Amino acid sequence: MFRSLRYRVDNEQVVLVLTILLVLGVIALTSTATFCVSGIFIIAMFILSAMLIHSHHQSLLRDALPINELRAPELADIVEECEKKLQPGEIDAFLVNADQLNAYTFGITSPKALVIYSPMLKVMTADELKFVIGHEMGHVALGHTWLNTILGGMAGIPAPFGAAVLLYAAFRWWNRMCEFSADRAGLLACGDLNLAVSALVKLVAPEVRSQRDFERALAVIDAQDDLASNRLAEAFQSHPMLIRRINRLREYARSREYKHLQTRVNNNIRMPSTTNRGPSSKTSLTEVEPAAQEKSEIPPEERWPWLKPKD
């Protein structure tokens, strides 16, 4: 199986190094945070985060629906295809019944956890879900899940107010670089720029049902970076403005590197599977989200007219 992390954006590791250096600089220059105290604080925060992550994982095992061949075979097929393409490592996937349009991943040790909220199945097509799931698997493959835990503790060390704000902004800067990298993984997973953009738009405009709705939503998104206040607020947010993510994906999709990687990861799903799927089950995703199954039978270009090629 082909595996590559070349979809990581160039600035991500640079920002990571700068953030670590900034933390060390703050520790060295401020009298309120010595190396010893800061080291103890970071270790304590890491241990606390590990305990909370373990507790959250156990809660999912008790209360959420595991995404596997027996419990949710259709969604499991999508997860399996994304895993074959991206090779992120061992992952436990869960479906959570909650009134929220979201997906996330977490974990320090393997298996990492990937969580999908059930409304995603009503809003997204199967191919758009591949972008969302691939995005989260990109976080796992690139080490963002465990690095986020460590850096979060480092960025929260005791420091004067000005230094604390600077550390927080640096940490968020790295978070935003990670999102750009994960978006590239999502594009590789779904294999279509239009579907990737459509998935991103639906995250903020799930009510889109027509070409006109889509164009209106995209116009609103496109205007995000026109306001200086939005650009300033972005400096303290974990995710870039959506229009920046869309434009970055458009730029990446034109690159020779993307086309090469897309061909290679697509070959992964053409190789014989080594997974023992076991006996089939009558239990399907339809028992959890019947509306999602009804929509999945309609071709994406019919459900979402803006995906149709223009004459």
ROTOR-933285 format. One record per residue (C-alpha): residue number from 1; residue in one letter; x, y, z. Coordinates in steps of 0.25 Angstrom, whole numbers, plus 5000, padded with zeros to 4 digits. Example, Ala and Ser with C-alpha at 12.3 -4.5 7.8 and 13.67 -1.06 7.14 Angstrom:
num->1 | residu->A | X->5049 | Y->4982 | Z->5031
num->2 | residu->S | X->5055 | Y->4996 | Z->5029
This chain:
num->1 | residu->M | X->5000 | Y->5000 | Z->5000
num->2 | residu->F | X->5005 | Y->5014 | Z->4996
num->3 | residu->R | X->5006 | Y->5024 | Z->5008
num->4 | residu->S | X->5011 | Y->5038 | Z->5007
num->5 | residu->L | X->5010 | Y->5050 | Z->5016
num->6 | residu->R | X->5015 | Y->5060 | Z->5005
num->7 | residu->Y | X->5001 | Y->5067 | Z->5005
num->8 | residu->R | X->5006 | Y->5074 | Z->5018
num->9 | residu->V | X->5006 | Y->5089 | Z->5015
num->10 | residu->D | X->5020 | Y->5095 | Z->5015
num->11 | residu->N | X->5018 | Y->5105 | Z->5026
num->12 | residu->E | X->5012 | Y->5095 | Z->5036
num->13 | residu->Q | X->5025 | Y->5090 | Z->5042
num->14 | residu->V | X->5031 | Y->5103 | Z->5042
num->15 | residu->V | X->5020 | Y->5109 | Z->5050
num->16 | residu->L | X->5021 | Y->5097 | Z->5059
num->17 | residu->V | X->5036 | Y->5100 | Z->5062
num->18 | residu->L | X->5034 | Y->5115 | Z->5064
num->19 | residu->T | X->5023 | Y->5112 | Z->5074
num->20 | residu->I | X->5032 | Y->5103 | Z->5082
num->21 | residu->L | X->5043 | Y->5113 | Z->5081
num->22 | residu->L | X->5034 | Y->5124 | Z->5086
num->23 | residu->V | X->5029 | Y->5116 | Z->5098
num->24 | residu->L | X->5044 | Y->5113 | Z->5102
num->25 | residu->G | X->5047 | Y->5128 | Z->5100
num->26 | residu->V | X->5035 | Y->5132 | Z->5109
num->27 | residu->I | X->5040 | Y->5122 | Z->5119
num->28 | residu->A | X->5054 | Y->5128 | Z->5119
num->29 | residu->L | X->5050 | Y->5143 | Z->5119
num->30 | residu->T | X->5039 | Y->5143 | Z->5129
num->31 | residu->S | X->5041 | Y->5142 | Z->5144
num->32 | residu->T | X->5028 | Y->5136 | Z->5146
num->33 | residu->A | X->5030 | Y->5123 | Z->5139
num->34 | residu->T | X->5043 | Y->5116 | Z->5142
num->35 | residu->F | X->5048 | Y->5104 | Z->5133
num->36 | residu->C | X->5045 | Y->5095 | Z->5145
num->37 | residu->V | X->5031 | Y->5100 | Z->5148
num->38 | residu->S | X->5028 | Y->5101 | Z->5133
num->39 | residu->G | X->5033 | Y->5087 | Z->5131
num->40 | residu->I | X->5024 | Y->5082 | Z->5143
num->41 | residu->F | X->5012 | Y->5089 | Z->5137
num->42 | residu->I | X->5013 | Y->5084 | Z->5123
num->43 | residu->I | X->5015 | Y->5070 | Z->5129
num->44 | residu->A | X->5003 | Y->5071 | Z->5138
num->45 | residu->M | X->4994 | Y->5077 | Z->5126
num->46 | residu->F | X->4998 | Y->5065 | Z->5117
num->47 | residu->I | X->4995 | Y->5055 | Z->5128
num->48 | residu->L | X->4981 | Y->5062 | Z->5130
num->49 | residu->S | X->4979 | Y->5062 | Z->5115
num->50 | residu->A | X->4982 | Y->5048 | Z->5114
num->51 | residu->M | X->4972 | Y->5044 | Z->5125
num->52 | residu->L | X->4961 | Y->5053 | Z->5119
num->53 | residu->I | X->4964 | Y->5046 | Z->5105
num->54 | residu->H | X->4963 | Y->5032 | Z->5111
num->55 | residu->S | X->4950 | Y->5036 | Z->5119
num->56 | residu->H | X->4944 | Y->5041 | Z->5106
num->57 | residu->H | X->4948 | Y->5029 | Z->5098
num->58 | residu->Q | X->4942 | Y->5020 | Z->5108
num->59 | residu->S | X->4929 | Y->5028 | Z->5108
num->60 | residu->L | X->4928 | Y->5027 | Z->5093
num->61 | residu->L | X->4930 | Y->5011 | Z->5094
num->62 | residu->R | X->4918 | Y->5011 | Z->5103
num->63 | residu->D | X->4909 | Y->5021 | Z->5097
num->64 | residu->A | X->4912 | Y->5023 | Z->5082
num->65 | residu->L | X->4910 | Y->5014 | Z->5070
num->66 | residu->P | X->4923 | Y->5008 | Z->5066
num->67 | residu->I | X->4925 | Y->5009 | Z->5051
num->68 | residu->N | X->4928 | Y->4995 | Z->5046
num->69 | residu->E | X->4923 | Y->4985 | Z->5036
num->70 | residu->L | X->4912 | Y->4979 | Z->5046
num->71 | residu->R | X->4906 | Y->4992 | Z->5051
num->72 | residu->A | X->4907 | Y->5002 | Z->5040
num->73 | residu->P | X->4912 | Y->4995 | Z->5028
num->74 | residu->E | X->4910 | Y->5006 | Z->5018
num->75 | residu->L | X->4917 | Y->5017 | Z->5026
num->76 | residu->A | X->4928 | Y->5006 | Z->5029
num->77 | residu->D | X->4931 | Y->5004 | Z->5014
num->78 | residu->I | X->4933 | Y->5019 | Z->5013
num->79 | residu->V | X->4943 | Y->5019 | Z->5025
num->80 | residu->E | X->4950 | Y->5007 | Z->5020
num->81 | residu->E | X->4952 | Y->5013 | Z->5006
num->82 | residu->C | X->4958 | Y->5026 | Z->5012
num->83 | residu->E | X->4967 | Y->5017 | Z->5021
num->84 | residu->K | X->4972 | Y->5010 | Z->5009
num->85 | residu->K | X->4975 | Y->5023 | Z->5002
num->86 | residu->L | X->4982 | Y->5030 | Z->5013
num->87 | residu->Q | X->4988 | Y->5019 | Z->5022
num->88 | residu->P | X->4986 | Y->5028 | Z->5035
num->89 | residu->G | X->4988 | Y->5016 | Z->5045
num->90 | residu->E | X->4979 | Y->5009 | Z->5054
num->91 | residu->I | X->4966 | Y->5017 | Z->5056
num->92 | residu->D | X->4953 | Y->5014 | Z->5064
num->93 | residu->A | X->4941 | Y->5021 | Z->5057
num->94 | residu->F | X->4928 | Y->5025 | Z->5064
num->95 | residu->L | X->4915 | Y->5031 | Z->5060
num->96 | residu->V | X->4909 | Y->5040 | Z->5070
num->97 | residu->N | X->4894 | Y->5044 | Z->5071
num->98 | residu->A | X->4895 | Y->5059 | Z->5074
num->99 | residu->D | X->4888 | Y->5071 | Z->5068
num->100 | residu->Q | X->4901 | Y->5077 | Z->5062
num->101 | residu->L | X->4908 | Y->5077 | Z->5049
num->102 | residu->N | X->4922 | Y->5073 | Z->5053
num->103 | residu->A | X->4933 | Y->5062 | Z->5052
num->104 | residu->Y | X->4946 | Y->5061 | Z->5060
num->105 | residu->T | X->4957 | Y->5052 | Z->5064
num->106 | residu->F | X->4966 | Y->5051 | Z->5076
num->107 | residu->G | X->4975 | Y->5042 | Z->5083
num->108 | residu->I | X->4990 | Y->5041 | Z->5088
num->109 | residu->T | X->4992 | Y->5026 | Z->5086
num->110 | residu->S | X->4986 | Y->5016 | Z->5076
num->111 | residu->P | X->4975 | Y->5014 | Z->5072
num->112 | residu->K | X->4971 | Y->5028 | Z->5070
num->113 | residu->A | X->4957 | Y->5032 | Z->5071
num->114 | residu->L | X->4949 | Y->5038 | Z->5059
num->115 | residu->V | X->4935 | Y->5043 | Z->5063
num->116 | residu->I | X->4924 | Y->5047 | Z->5053
num->117 | residu->Y | X->4911 | Y->5054 | Z->5057
num->118 | residu->S | X->4899 | Y->5047 | Z->5051
num->119 | residu->P | X->4894 | Y->5060 | Z->5044
num->120 | residu->M | X->4906 | Y->5059 | Z->5035
num->121 | residu->L | X->4899 | Y->5047 | Z->5028
num->122 | residu->K | X->4887 | Y->5056 | Z->5025
num->123 | residu->V | X->4894 | Y->5067 | Z->5019
num->124 | residu->M | X->4906 | Y->5061 | Z->5012
num->125 | residu->T | X->4906 | Y->5051 | Z->5000
num->126 | residu->A | X->4915 | Y->5039 | Z->5001
num->127 | residu->D | X->4926 | Y->5046 | Z->4993
num->128 | residu->E | X->4925 | Y->5058 | Z->5002
num->129 | residu->L | X->4926 | Y->5050 | Z->5014
num->130 | residu->K | X->4939 | Y->5044 | Z->5009
num->131 | residu->F | X->4945 | Y->5058 | Z->5009
num->132 | residu->V | X->4941 | Y->5060 | Z->5023
num->133 | residu->I | X->4946 | Y->5047 | Z->5028
num->134 | residu->G | X->4959 | Y->5048 | Z->5020
num->135 | residu->H | X->4961 | Y->5062 | Z->5026
num->136 | residu->E | X->4960 | Y->5055 | Z->5040
num->137 | residu->M | X->4969 | Y->5044 | Z->5036
num->138 | residu->G | X->4979 | Y->5054 | Z->5031
num->139 | residu->H | X->4980 | Y->5060 | Z->5045
num->140 | residu->V | X->4983 | Y->5046 | Z->5050
num->141 | residu->A | X->4993 | Y->5042 | Z->5039
num->142 | residu->L | X->5001 | Y->5055 | Z->5041
num->143 | residu->G | X->5001 | Y->5054 | Z->5056
num->144 | residu->H | X->4992 | Y->5066 | Z->5059
num->145 | residu->T | X->4984 | Y->5058 | Z->5070
num->146 | residu->W | X->4996 | Y->5056 | Z->5080
num->147 | residu->L | X->5003 | Y->5068 | Z->5076
num->148 | residu->N | X->4991 | Y->5077 | Z->5079
num->149 | residu->T | X->4991 | Y->5071 | Z->5093
num->150 | residu->I | X->5005 | Y->5074 | Z->5096
num->151 | residu->L | X->5005 | Y->5088 | Z->5089
num->152 | residu->G | X->4992 | Y->5092 | Z->5096
num->153 | residu->G | X->4999 | Y->5089 | Z->5110
num->154 | residu->M | X->5012 | Y->5097 | Z->5105
num->155 | residu->A | X->5003 | Y->5109 | Z->5100
num->156 | residu->G | X->4996 | Y->5110 | Z->5114
num->157 | residu->I | X->5009 | Y->5111 | Z->5123
num->158 | residu->P | X->5008 | Y->5122 | Z->5134
num->159 | residu->A | X->5012 | Y->5135 | Z->5127
num->160 | residu->P | X->5009 | Y->5150 | Z->5128
num->161 | residu->F | X->4997 | Y->5154 | Z->5120
num->162 | residu->G | X->5004 | Y->5159 | Z->5108
num->163 | residu->A | X->5012 | Y->5147 | Z->5107
num->164 | residu->A | X->5000 | Y->5138 | Z->5109
num->165 | residu->V | X->4993 | Y->5144 | Z->5098
num->166 | residu->L | X->5005 | Y->5143 | Z->5089
num->167 | residu->L | X->5006 | Y->5128 | Z->5092
num->168 | residu->Y | X->4991 | Y->5126 | Z->5090
num->169 | residu->A | X->4992 | Y->5133 | Z->5076
num->170 | residu->A | X->5004 | Y->5124 | Z->5072
num->171 | residu->F | X->4997 | Y->5112 | Z->5076
num->172 | residu->R | X->4985 | Y->5115 | Z->5068
num->173 | residu->W | X->4994 | Y->5119 | Z->5056
num->174 | residu->W | X->4999 | Y->5105 | Z->5056
num->175 | residu->N | X->4985 | Y->5099 | Z->5057
num->176 | residu->R | X->4981 | Y->5107 | Z->5045
num->177 | residu->M | X->4993 | Y->5101 | Z->5037
num->178 | residu->C | X->4988 | Y->5087 | Z->5041
num->179 | residu->E | X->4974 | Y->5090 | Z->5036
num->180 | residu->F | X->4980 | Y->5093 | Z->5022
num->181 | residu->S | X->4988 | Y->5080 | Z->5022
num->182 | residu->A | X->4976 | Y->5072 | Z->5026
num->183 | residu->D | X->4968 | Y->5078 | Z->5015
num->184 | residu->R | X->4978 | Y->5073 | Z->5005
num->185 | residu->A | X->4976 | Y->5059 | Z->5011
num->186 | residu->G | X->4961 | Y->5061 | Z->5010
num->187 | residu->L | X->4963 | Y->5064 | Z->4995
num->188 | residu->L | X->4971 | Y->5052 | Z->4993
num->189 | residu->A | X->4961 | Y->5044 | Z->5000
num->190 | residu->C | X->4949 | Y->5049 | Z->4992
num->191 | residu->G | X->4957 | Y->5051 | Z->4979
num->192 | residu->D | X->4948 | Y->5063 | Z->4974
num->193 | residu->L | X->4951 | Y->5078 | Z->4976
num->194 | residu->N | X->4936 | Y->5081 | Z->4974
num->195 | residu->L | X->4931 | Y->5071 | Z->4984
num->196 | residu->A | X->4942 | Y->5076 | Z->4994
num->197 | residu->V | X->4937 | Y->5090 | Z->4992
num->198 | residu->S | X->4923 | Y->5086 | Z->4993
num->199 | residu->A | X->4925 | Y->5079 | Z->5006
num->200 | residu->L | X->4932 | Y->5091 | Z->5012
num->201 | residu->V | X->4920 | Y->5100 | Z->5008
num->202 | residu->K | X->4910 | Y->5091 | Z->5014
num->203 | residu->L | X->4917 | Y->5091 | Z->5028
num->204 | residu->V | X->4913 | Y->5106 | Z->5029
num->205 | residu->A | X->4900 | Y->5105 | Z->5020
num->206 | residu->P | X->4894 | Y->5091 | Z->5021
num->207 | residu->E | X->4881 | Y->5097 | Z->5016
num->208 | residu->V | X->4886 | Y->5098 | Z->5002
num->209 | residu->R | X->4877 | Y->5092 | Z->4992
num->210 | residu->S | X->4879 | Y->5099 | Z->4979
num->211 | residu->Q | X->4889 | Y->5105 | Z->4970
num->212 | residu->R | X->4884 | Y->5119 | Z->4974
num->213 | residu->D | X->4885 | Y->5115 | Z->4989
num->214 | residu->F | X->4899 | Y->5110 | Z->4987
num->215 | residu->E | X->4904 | Y->5123 | Z->4979
num->216 | residu->R | X->4898 | Y->5131 | Z->4990
num->217 | residu->A | X->4905 | Y->5123 | Z->5001
num->218 | residu->L | X->4918 | Y->5124 | Z->4994
num->219 | residu->A | X->4917 | Y->5139 | Z->4992
num->220 | residu->V | X->4915 | Y->5141 | Z->5007
num->221 | residu->I | X->4927 | Y->5132 | Z->5009
num->222 | residu->D | X->4935 | Y->5139 | Z->4999
num->223 | residu->A | X->4933 | Y->5152 | Z->5006
num->224 | residu->Q | X->4939 | Y->5147 | Z->5019
num->225 | residu->D | X->4953 | Y->5152 | Z->5017
num->226 | residu->D | X->4948 | Y->5166 | Z->5012
num->227 | residu->L | X->4946 | Y->5171 | Z->5027
num->228 | residu->A | X->4958 | Y->5175 | Z->5035
num->229 | residu->S | X->4951 | Y->5170 | Z->5047
num->230 | residu->N | X->4950 | Y->5156 | Z->5042
num->231 | residu->R | X->4964 | Y->5156 | Z->5038
num->232 | residu->L | X->4968 | Y->5160 | Z->5052
num->233 | residu->A | X->4959 | Y->5150 | Z->5059
num->234 | residu->E | X->4964 | Y->5139 | Z->5050
num->235 | residu->A | X->4978 | Y->5141 | Z->5058
num->236 | residu->F | X->4971 | Y->5135 | Z->5070
num->237 | residu->Q | X->4963 | Y->5124 | Z->5064
num->238 | residu->S | X->4967 | Y->5109 | Z->5062
num->239 | residu->H | X->4961 | Y->5109 | Z->5047
num->240 | residu->P | X->4964 | Y->5118 | Z->5036
num->241 | residu->M | X->4953 | Y->5126 | Z->5029
num->242 | residu->L | X->4946 | Y->5116 | Z->5020
num->243 | residu->I | X->4949 | Y->5124 | Z->5007
num->244 | residu->R | X->4964 | Y->5123 | Z->5010
num->245 | residu->R | X->4962 | Y->5108 | Z->5012
num->246 | residu->I | X->4954 | Y->5107 | Z->4998
num->247 | residu->N | X->4965 | Y->5116 | Z->4991
num->248 | residu->R | X->4976 | Y->5107 | Z->4997
num->249 | residu->L | X->4969 | Y->5095 | Z->4992
num->250 | residu->R | X->4967 | Y->5100 | Z->4978
num->251 | residu->E | X->4982 | Y->5104 | Z->4977
num->252 | residu->Y | X->4986 | Y->5090 | Z->4982
num->253 | residu->A | X->4977 | Y->5083 | Z->4972
num->254 | residu->R | X->4984 | Y->5090 | Z->4961
num->255 | residu->S | X->4998 | Y->5085 | Z->4965
num->256 | residu->R | X->5006 | Y->5074 | Z->4959
num->257 | residu->E | X->5009 | Y->5068 | Z->4973
num->258 | residu->Y | X->4994 | Y->5066 | Z->4976
num->259 | residu->K | X->4991 | Y->5059 | Z->4963
num->260 | residu->H | X->5002 | Y->5050 | Z->4965
num->261 | residu->L | X->4998 | Y->5047 | Z->4980
num->262 | residu->Q | X->4983 | Y->5045 | Z->4975
num->263 | residu->T | X->4987 | Y->5035 | Z->4965
num->264 | residu->R | X->4996 | Y->5027 | Z->4975
num->265 | residu->V | X->4985 | Y->5027 | Z->4986
num->266 | residu->N | X->4974 | Y->5023 | Z->4977
num->267 | residu->N | X->4983 | Y->5011 | Z->4973
num->268 | residu->N | X->4982 | Y->5007 | Z->4988
num->269 | residu->I | X->4967 | Y->5004 | Z->4987
num->270 | residu->R | X->4969 | Y->4995 | Z->4974
num->271 | residu->M | X->4978 | Y->4986 | Z->4982
num->272 | residu->P | X->4972 | Y->4973 | Z->4988
num->273 | residu->S | X->4967 | Y->4975 | Z->5002
num->274 | residu->T | X->4974 | Y->4968 | Z->5013
num->275 | residu->T | X->4963 | Y->4972 | Z->5023
num->276 | residu->N | X->4954 | Y->4960 | Z->5028
num->277 | residu->R | X->4941 | Y->4967 | Z->5027
num->278 | residu->G | X->4934 | Y->4955 | Z->5034
num->279 | residu->P | X->4919 | Y->4951 | Z->5031
num->280 | residu->S | X->4910 | Y->4961 | Z->5026
num->281 | residu->S | X->4899 | Y->4966 | Z->5035
num->282 | residu->K | X->4885 | Y->4971 | Z->5033
num->283 | residu->T | X->4887 | Y->4983 | Z->5042
num->284 | residu->S | X->4890 | Y->4995 | Z->5033
num->285 | residu->L | X->4892 | Y->5010 | Z->5034
num->286 | residu->T | X->4877 | Y->5011 | Z->5030
num->287 | residu->E | X->4873 | Y->5007 | Z->5044
num->288 | residu->V | X->4881 | Y->5019 | Z->5050
num->289 | residu->E | X->4878 | Y->5029 | Z->5039
num->290 | residu->P | X->4868 | Y->5025 | Z->5029
num->291 | residu->A | X->4867 | Y->5039 | Z->5023
num->292 | residu->A | X->4882 | Y->5038 | Z->5019
num->293 | residu->Q | X->4880 | Y->5024 | Z->5012
num->294 | residu->E | X->4869 | Y->5030 | Z->5004
num->295 | residu->K | X->4877 | Y->5042 | Z->4999
num->296 | residu->S | X->4889 | Y->5033 | Z->4997
num->297 | residu->E | X->4882 | Y->5026 | Z->4985
num->298 | residu->I | X->4881 | Y->5039 | Z->4977
num->299 | residu->P | X->4893 | Y->5042 | Z->4969
num->300 | residu->P | X->4901 | Y->5054 | Z->4975
num->301 | residu->E | X->4899 | Y->5063 | Z->4962
num->302 | residu->E | X->4884 | Y->5061 | Z->4963
num->303 | residu->R | X->4884 | Y->5064 | Z->4978
num->304 | residu->W | X->4893 | Y->5076 | Z->4976
num->305 | residu->P | X->4891 | Y->5083 | Z->4963
num->306 | residu->W | X->4903 | Y->5092 | Z->4964
num->307 | residu->L | X->4912 | Y->5079 | Z->4962
num->308 | residu->K | X->4906 | Y->5077 | Z->4948
num->309 | residu->P | X->4916 | Y->5081 | Z->4937
num->310 | residu->K | X->4912 | Y->5094 | Z->4930
num->311 | residu->D | X->4909 | Y->5094 | Z->4916
